[in-house]
Amino acid sequence: MYVRVSFDTKPDLLLHLMTKEWQLELPKLLISVHGGLQNFELQPKLKQVFGKGLIKAAMTTGAWIFTGGVNTGVIRHVGDALKDHASKSRGKICTIGIAPWGIVENQEDLIGRDVVRPYQTMSNPMSKLTVLNSMHSHFILADNGTTGKYGAEVKLRRQLEKHISLQKINTRCLPFFSLDSRLFYSFWGSCQLDQIGIGQGVPVVALIVEGGPNVISIVLEYLRDTPPVPVVVCDGSGRASDILAFGHKYSEEGGLINESLRDQLLVTIQKTFTYTRTQAQHLFIILMECMKKKELITVFRMGSEGHQDIDLAILTALLKDLSRKQTTIKKILCFFHLKMTETEKASYGINCKGANASAPDQLSLALAWNRVDIARSQIFIYGQQWPVGSLEQAMLDALVLDRVDFVKLLIENGVSMHRFLTISRLEELYNTVGPS
């Protein structure tokens, strides 16, 4: 599906179109992909890890993916991941391309109102225009009257992202999850985030792959937004991403970097973007402004064995964003600490020292992510002490969330259904709308 709109269309009207006319469900997460518009190659292993992780993050959270929509650069790599997914699974991913109408080739194929139009996706190598990527599910084409120029979509896309982030998500709050709107999302298992308390608004994360100098400016805009948007940078993908990753690794708190590294970075910027010294210095200033908020940037570095997943990096970015506001985030990090290798802990800067989440809190997390394996092996251990009533509360949540395996596990560990099913609890269960 597609729509051609004015570049200054109000975001509430667009979202109304998407949810009412296109009948899309509000996302539980919005992943906004940015990067190079010119075609570039990714290392085969990195391309595989990127595609697999992006699809996993989207599928397990009910996410929307935003891209630039055209069949070039990073968007083509997203399209390749979607194509690979489509060949193996029936599950659909809502991927929305937001592109300027003026750069779309074969525009005449798209003109019409309430009609189905065939679209020619073969590009003309002599044309300055570009075709849309056919693997996207929806397109929003922003028209400002120009031809052959990008830019009409930039403000519209950012305003739409902002508007979506303010939308309320209906949730059932487990005891642990009484946090604010930028909490987290889960990619473990097949958890249903509309049934657990993840806060009120739709979390947004920016994913950066390769890119030109404008991408560094885009990152700064995200970091300066209110509230700021966490950013994941894919190191090793080239150009802007690698420069951002370098700056993140070597800059100190407050966006400071020593003189020798500063000169090295300036030379790298000049060579990468064919810049003059003055142009490089200007971009360097923007880069260092980004580094003043480096705690909001998560760098994904594929290890030598390639075992880290980019969906874990996306999750970590959202956790780090919240950690500035919620001290209880350490409990979440501690939970994931159980499932990470030592390399991954070091790579993502996760330290669980002093974050001793209680057994009921850990059980609430395991329930939320539907990970009965973790509950069985890491939480229900010999000698574990449980506060009075905590297992009964877990049983109530398991029944409401339709977690059959958890119900069995809780019975195995001493919950008596005879004592549990009081009149008041039966009333609560009957009055609660569960996932079924």
TIRONU-552319 format. One record per residue (C-alpha): residue in one letter; z, y, x. Coordinates in steps of 0.2 Angstrom, whole numbers, plus 2048, in hexadecimal, padded with zeros to 3 digits. Example, Ala and Ser with C-alpha at 12.3 -4.5 7.8 and 13.67 -1.06 7.14 Angstrom:
<recs>
{A,{827,7EA,83E}}
{S,{824,7FB,844}}
</recs>
This chain:
<recs>
{M,{800,800,800}}
{Y,{7FD,812,806}}
{V,{7FF,824,800}}
{R,{7F7,834,807}}
{V,{803,842,805}}
{S,{805,854,80B}}
{F,{80E,856,81C}}
{D,{81C,860,813}}
{T,{81F,853,805}}
{K,{832,853,801}}
{P,{83A,843,807}}
{D,{843,83F,7F7}}
{L,{832,83E,7EE}}
{L,{82C,832,7FC}}
{L,{83B,827,7FA}}
{H,{839,827,7E7}}
{L,{827,821,7E9}}
{M,{82C,814,7F5}}
{T,{83A,80D,7EB}}
{K,{833,80F,7D9}}
{E,{820,80E,7DB}}
{W,{81F,802,7EA}}
{Q,{82F,7FA,7E4}}
{L,{837,7F8,7F5}}
{E,{84A,7F5,7F7}}
{L,{853,802,801}}
{P,{855,7FB,813}}
{K,{866,7F6,81A}}
{L,{85F,7FD,82B}}
{L,{851,808,830}}
{I,{849,805,841}}
{S,{83E,813,847}}
{V,{832,80E,855}}
{H,{82B,81B,861}}
{G,{820,819,870}}
{G,{80F,81B,878}}
{L,{800,81F,86D}}
{Q,{7F4,81A,87A}}
{N,{7F1,807,87D}}
{F,{7FC,7FF,88A}}
{E,{801,7EE,890}}
{L,{812,7E6,88F}}
{Q,{817,7D8,89B}}
{P,{814,7C8,891}}
{K,{827,7C3,891}}
{L,{82D,7D5,88C}}
{K,{820,7D5,87E}}
{Q,{826,7C5,877}}
{V,{838,7CA,878}}
{F,{835,7DB,870}}
{G,{82B,7D3,862}}
{K,{837,7C5,85E}}
{G,{846,7D1,85F}}
{L,{83E,7DE,854}}
{I,{83A,7D1,847}}
{K,{84B,7C9,848}}
{A,{854,7DA,845}}
{A,{849,7DE,836}}
{M,{849,7CD,82E}}
{T,{85C,7CA,82F}}
{T,{861,7DC,829}}
{G,{854,7E0,81C}}
{A,{84E,7EE,827}}
{W,{83F,7FA,825}}
{I,{835,7FD,835}}
{F,{82D,80E,837}}
{T,{81E,810,843}}
{G,{810,81C,845}}
{G,{805,810,83C}}
{V,{7F5,811,846}}
{N,{7EE,802,850}}
{T,{7F2,809,862}}
{G,{800,809,86F}}
{V,{811,803,86A}}
{I,{80C,801,858}}
{R,{7FF,7F4,85C}}
{H,{80D,7EA,865}}
{V,{817,7EB,855}}
{G,{808,7E5,84B}}
{D,{806,7D7,857}}
{A,{818,7D2,854}}
{L,{816,7D3,841}}
{K,{806,7C9,842}}
{D,{80F,7BB,84C}}
{H,{81D,7BB,83F}}
{A,{811,7BA,830}}
{S,{809,7AB,838}}
{K,{81A,7A2,839}}
{S,{823,7A8,82A}}
{R,{821,7AD,818}}
{G,{82F,7BB,819}}
{K,{828,7CC,818}}
{I,{82D,7DB,822}}
{C,{82C,7EC,81B}}
{T,{823,7F5,829}}
{I,{81E,807,824}}
{G,{811,811,82F}}
{I,{812,824,82E}}
{A,{802,82B,835}}
{P,{7F9,83C,834}}
{W,{7EA,83A,828}}
{G,{7E0,844,834}}
{I,{7DF,837,841}}
{V,{7DB,828,836}}
{E,{7CA,821,838}}
{N,{7C0,81B,829}}
{Q,{7C9,827,81E}}
{E,{7BC,826,811}}
{D,{7C2,814,80D}}
{L,{7D3,81B,808}}
{I,{7CE,828,7FC}}
{G,{7D2,825,7EA}}
{R,{7E0,825,7DD}}
{D,{7E9,815,7D7}}
{V,{7DC,80A,7DE}}
{V,{7DB,7FB,7EA}}
{R,{7D0,800,7F9}}
{P,{7C9,7F4,806}}
{Y,{7CC,7FC,817}}
{Q,{7C2,7F9,827}}
{T,{7CD,7F6,836}}
{M,{7C0,7F5,843}}
{S,{7C1,804,84E}}
{N,{7B3,80E,855}}
{P,{7B5,80F,868}}
{M,{7AC,820,868}}
{S,{7B7,828,85B}}
{K,{7C6,833,85E}}
{L,{7CE,82C,84E}}
{T,{7D7,81C,84D}}
{V,{7D9,80E,840}}
{L,{7E9,809,837}}
{N,{7F2,7F9,83D}}
{S,{7EF,7EC,82F}}
{M,{7FF,7E3,832}}
{H,{80A,7F1,82A}}
{S,{80F,7EF,818}}
{H,{80E,801,813}}
{F,{807,812,819}}
{I,{80C,824,817}}
{L,{7FD,82F,81C}}
{A,{802,841,81F}}
{D,{7F5,84E,81D}}
{N,{7F6,860,824}}
{G,{7E3,864,824}}
{T,{7E0,860,836}}
{T,{7D4,853,83D}}
{G,{7D7,849,84D}}
{K,{7E8,84F,850}}
{Y,{7FA,848,850}}
{G,{809,851,849}}
{A,{807,852,837}}
{E,{812,843,835}}
{V,{820,848,841}}
{K,{82B,853,836}}
{L,{827,848,826}}
{R,{82D,838,82F}}
{R,{83D,83F,836}}
{Q,{842,847,825}}
{L,{83E,837,81C}}
{E,{849,82D,829}}
{K,{857,83A,826}}
{H,{856,839,814}}
{I,{856,826,814}}
{S,{866,826,81F}}
{L,{86F,830,812}}
{Q,{86B,823,804}}
{K,{87A,819,7FE}}
{I,{87B,806,800}}
{N,{884,7FC,7F3}}
{T,{891,7F1,7FC}}
{R,{89F,7E6,7F9}}
{C,{8AC,7EB,806}}
{L,{8B5,7DD,80F}}
{P,{8C7,7E3,815}}
{F,{8C1,7E6,826}}
{F,{8B2,7F1,822}}
{S,{8B9,801,81C}}
{L,{8AF,80B,828}}
{D,{8A2,81A,826}}
{S,{890,81A,823}}
{R,{88A,817,835}}
{L,{893,807,838}}
{F,{887,7F9,83D}}
{Y,{87B,7EC,838}}
{S,{87B,7D9,83B}}
{F,{86D,7CE,841}}
{W,{878,7BE,842}}
{G,{872,7B1,836}}
{S,{86C,7B6,825}}
{C,{87A,7C1,81F}}
{Q,{877,7CC,810}}
{L,{87C,7DD,815}}
{D,{87C,7E4,803}}
{Q,{88B,7D8,7FF}}
{I,{896,7DE,80D}}
{G,{89E,7EF,812}}
{I,{893,7F7,81F}}
{G,{896,809,819}}
{Q,{88C,814,80E}}
{G,{87C,819,816}}
{V,{86D,811,81E}}
{P,{86F,810,831}}
{V,{860,816,83B}}
{V,{85C,812,84D}}
{A,{84E,817,858}}
{L,{845,80B,863}}
{I,{83B,811,871}}
{V,{82D,808,87A}}
{E,{823,810,888}}
{G,{81D,821,882}}
{G,{817,832,889}}
{P,{822,841,88C}}
{N,{823,846,87A}}
{V,{82D,836,877}}
{I,{83B,83D,882}}
{S,{83B,84C,877}}
{I,{83C,841,868}}
{V,{84B,838,86F}}
{L,{854,848,872}}
{E,{851,84D,860}}
{Y,{859,83D,85A}}
{L,{868,83F,865}}
{R,{86A,851,85F}}
{D,{869,84D,84D}}
{T,{878,84E,841}}
{P,{87E,841,841}}
{P,{875,83B,851}}
{V,{869,82C,850}}
{P,{86C,81E,85D}}
{V,{85E,81A,869}}
{V,{858,80A,871}}
{V,{84D,80B,880}}
{C,{843,7FC,886}}
{D,{843,7FD,899}}
{G,{834,7F5,8A2}}
{S,{828,7FB,894}}
{G,{822,809,89E}}
{R,{821,81C,89F}}
{A,{82E,826,894}}
{S,{838,816,891}}
{D,{83A,812,8A4}}
{I,{83E,825,8A8}}
{L,{84B,825,89A}}
{A,{853,815,8A0}}
{F,{853,81B,8B2}}
{G,{85C,82B,8AC}}
{H,{868,821,8A2}}
{K,{86C,816,8B1}}
{Y,{86F,823,8BE}}
{S,{875,832,8B5}}
{E,{888,836,8B4}}
{E,{892,83D,8A5}}
{G,{88B,84D,89F}}
{G,{879,84A,8A4}}
{L,{87C,84D,8B7}}
{I,{872,844,8C4}}
{N,{873,845,8D7}}
{E,{866,84F,8E1}}
{S,{85D,841,8E9}}
{L,{85B,837,8D9}}
{R,{856,848,8D0}}
{D,{848,84A,8DD}}
{Q,{843,838,8DB}}
{L,{842,83A,8C8}}
{L,{838,84A,8C8}}
{V,{82B,841,8D3}}
{T,{82B,832,8C7}}
{I,{828,83E,8B8}}
{Q,{81A,847,8C2}}
{K,{811,837,8C6}}
{T,{814,82E,8B5}}
{F,{80D,83D,8AA}}
{T,{802,845,8B7}}
{Y,{80D,855,8B6}}
{T,{80F,864,8C1}}
{R,{820,867,8C9}}
{T,{824,874,8BC}}
{Q,{81F,868,8AD}}
{A,{82A,85A,8B5}}
{Q,{839,866,8B7}}
{H,{837,86B,8A4}}
{L,{837,858,89F}}
{F,{845,854,8AB}}
{I,{850,861,8A2}}
{I,{84C,859,891}}
{L,{850,848,899}}
{M,{861,84E,89F}}
{E,{865,855,88E}}
{C,{862,844,887}}
{M,{86E,83D,895}}
{K,{87C,849,88F}}
{K,{87D,83D,880}}
{K,{879,82D,889}}
{E,{887,824,880}}
{L,{87B,824,871}}
{I,{86D,81C,87C}}
{T,{86C,809,87E}}
{V,{860,802,88B}}
{F,{859,7F1,888}}
{R,{855,7E8,899}}
{M,{84E,7D7,898}}
{G,{857,7CC,8A5}}
{S,{84F,7C2,8B2}}
{E,{850,7B3,8A6}}
{G,{84B,7BD,897}}
{H,{85A,7B7,88C}}
{Q,{860,7C7,885}}
{D,{859,7CC,874}}
{I,{854,7DE,86F}}
{D,{85C,7DC,85E}}
{L,{86C,7DA,867}}
{A,{868,7EB,86F}}
{I,{864,7F3,85F}}
{L,{875,7ED,858}}
{T,{87E,7F3,867}}
{A,{876,804,865}}
{L,{87D,806,854}}
{L,{88E,7FF,859}}
{K,{88F,80C,868}}
{D,{88A,81A,85B}}
{L,{899,816,851}}
{S,{8A5,813,85F}}
{R,{8A7,826,861}}
{K,{8AE,827,850}}
{Q,{8B6,816,84C}}
{T,{8C3,80E,858}}
{T,{8C1,7FE,84E}}
{I,{8B0,7FC,855}}
{K,{8B8,7F2,864}}
{K,{8BC,7E5,857}}
{I,{8AA,7E2,854}}
{L,{8A5,7E3,866}}
{C,{8B3,7D6,869}}
{F,{8AB,7CB,85C}}
{F,{89A,7CB,864}}
{H,{8A2,7C9,875}}
{L,{8A5,7B7,870}}
{K,{892,7B4,86F}}
{M,{88C,7BD,87E}}
{T,{889,7B7,890}}
{E,{891,7C1,89E}}
{T,{880,7C8,8A2}}
{E,{87E,7CF,891}}
{K,{890,7D6,890}}
{A,{88C,7E0,8A1}}
{S,{87B,7E5,89B}}
{Y,{881,7ED,88B}}
{G,{891,7F4,892}}
{I,{89C,7EA,886}}
{N,{8AE,7E8,88C}}
{C,{8B9,7E0,880}}
{K,{8C9,7E4,889}}
{G,{8D7,7EA,87E}}
{A,{8CC,7E6,86E}}
{N,{8D6,7D7,868}}
{A,{8D0,7D5,856}}
{S,{8DC,7CB,84B}}
{A,{8D7,7BB,844}}
{P,{8D4,7C2,832}}
{D,{8C9,7CF,839}}
{Q,{8BF,7C3,843}}
{L,{8BD,7B8,834}}
{S,{8B8,7C7,829}}
{L,{8AA,7CA,836}}
{A,{8A5,7B8,836}}
{L,{8A4,7B8,823}}
{A,{899,7C8,823}}
{W,{88D,7C0,82F}}
{N,{88E,7AF,827}}
{R,{892,7A7,838}}
{V,{89D,798,833}}
{D,{899,791,845}}
{I,{8A2,79F,84D}}
{A,{8B1,79E,840}}
{R,{8B2,78B,844}}
{S,{8B2,78C,857}}
{Q,{8B9,79D,85B}}
{I,{8C5,7A2,84D}}
{F,{8CC,792,845}}
{I,{8D4,78C,855}}
{Y,{8E3,782,858}}
{G,{8F3,78C,857}}
{Q,{8EB,79B,84E}}
{Q,{8F8,7A5,844}}
{W,{8F2,7AC,833}}
{P,{8FB,7BA,82A}}
{V,{900,7B5,818}}
{G,{8F2,7B7,80C}}
{S,{8E4,7BA,819}}
{L,{8DB,7A9,816}}
{E,{8DC,7AB,803}}
{Q,{8D4,7BC,805}}
{A,{8C6,7B4,810}}
{M,{8C4,7A7,802}}
{L,{8C2,7B4,7F5}}
{D,{8B4,7BD,800}}
{A,{8AC,7AC,804}}
{L,{8AA,7A8,7F1}}
{V,{8A4,7BA,7ED}}
{L,{897,7B9,7FB}}
{D,{892,7A7,7F7}}
{R,{897,7A1,808}}
{V,{898,78E,804}}
{D,{89B,789,816}}
{F,{8A9,795,818}}
{V,{8B1,78F,808}}
{K,{8B1,77D,80F}}
{L,{8B8,783,820}}
{L,{8C6,78C,817}}
{I,{8CB,77D,80D}}
{E,{8CA,773,81D}}
{N,{8D7,77F,825}}
{G,{8E4,77F,817}}
{V,{8DE,78A,809}}
{S,{8E4,781,7F8}}
{M,{8D8,785,7EA}}
{H,{8E5,780,7DE}}
{R,{8F1,78E,7E4}}
{F,{8E2,79A,7E8}}
{L,{8DA,79A,7D6}}
{T,{8E7,7A5,7CD}}
{I,{8E3,7AE,7BD}}
{S,{8E1,7BF,7C6}}
{R,{8D5,7B7,7D3}}
{L,{8CB,7AF,7C6}}
{E,{8C9,7BF,7BD}}
{E,{8C4,7C8,7CD}}
{L,{8B7,7BB,7D1}}
{Y,{8AF,7BB,7BF}}
{N,{8AF,7CE,7C0}}
{T,{8A7,7CF,7D1}}
{V,{894,7CF,7D2}}
{G,{88F,7C3,7E1}}
{P,{87F,7C1,7EA}}
{S,{87A,7B3,7DD}}
</recs>
